[in-house]
Amino acid sequence: MEIKHRENRHKGSFYMEDNGVLLAEMTYSFAGHDKLIIDHTLVSQKIQGQGIGNSLVDAAVAYSRDNNIKIVPLCIFAKSVFDKNRAYDDVVIR
């Protein structure tokens, strides 16, 4: 399954679904033109423990690098991933 991305002018999400059923999602909102605030992460019990949450963070990091945007992780899960992985220091605002 692949991670998909959707956004409108002020909000968006990285998500994974199977046959139209949402299995995982990380939501965010924009703060200005150069900041993305991750506010929530959800992974279905069906796929927990498979690294899907980390994959959602990876997708957000790739997006932020491609678009020169910094990330503010308010979500407890995302914050813990950023705190553990110093390779993301170029995009995170602590």
C-alpha positions in Angstrom: 0.0 0.0 0.0 1.2 3.5 -0.8 1.0 6.7 1.2 -1.1 9.3 -0.5 -1.3 13.0 0.0 -4.1 15.5 -0.2 -4.3 19.1 0.7 -6.4 22.2 0.2 -5.3 25.8 0.8 -4.9 25.5 4.6 -4.9 21.8 5.6 -3.9 18.4 4.4 -3.0 14.9 5.2 -0.7 12.0 4.4 -2.8 8.8 4.5 -3.0 5.1 3.5 -6.2 3.4 2.5 -7.2 -0.1 1.3 -10.3 -0.4 -0.9 -11.5 3.0 0.2 -11.1 2.2 3.9 -8.8 4.7 5.8 -6.1 2.7 7.6 -3.6 5.5 8.6 -3.5 9.3 8.5 -1.4 12.1 9.6 -3.1 15.5 9.4 -1.6 18.9 9.2 -2.4 22.6 8.8 -0.3 25.4 7.4 1.0 28.3 9.4 1.9 30.9 6.9 3.6 29.8 3.7 6.7 28.2 5.3 5.4 26.1 8.2 3.4 22.9 8.4 1.9 21.9 11.7 1.4 18.1 12.2 -1.5 17.9 14.6 -2.7 14.3 14.6 -1.6 10.8 13.6 -3.8 7.7 13.5 -2.9 4.1 12.5 -5.5 1.4 12.5 -5.0 -1.5 14.9 -5.0 -3.8 11.8 -1.6 -2.4 10.7 0.0 -1.1 13.9 3.5 -2.2 14.6 4.5 -2.2 10.9 6.2 1.2 10.8 3.3 2.9 9.0 3.4 5.9 11.4 7.1 6.4 10.6 6.3 6.2 6.9 3.8 8.9 7.3 6.4 11.1 9.0 8.9 10.3 6.2 6.3 11.4 3.6 5.8 14.7 5.5 9.6 15.2 5.7 10.0 14.6 1.9 7.2 17.0 1.2 8.6 19.7 3.4 12.1 19.3 1.9 10.7 19.4 -1.7 8.7 22.6 -0.8 11.2 24.4 1.5 8.7 24.1 4.4 9.6 23.6 8.1 7.6 21.2 10.3 6.1 21.9 13.7 5.2 18.5 15.3 2.4 19.1 17.8 1.2 15.5 17.5 2.7 13.5 20.3 3.6 10.6 18.0 5.2 12.8 15.4 7.1 14.7 18.0 8.5 11.5 19.4 9.7 10.4 15.9 11.4 13.8 15.3 13.0 13.7 18.7 14.5 10.2 18.0 15.7 10.9 14.4 18.3 13.6 14.1 18.3 13.2 10.3 15.1 15.3 10.3 16.8 18.3 12.0 16.9 20.3 8.8 13.1 20.5 8.6 11.8 20.4 12.2 11.1 23.3 14.5 11.4 22.3 18.1 
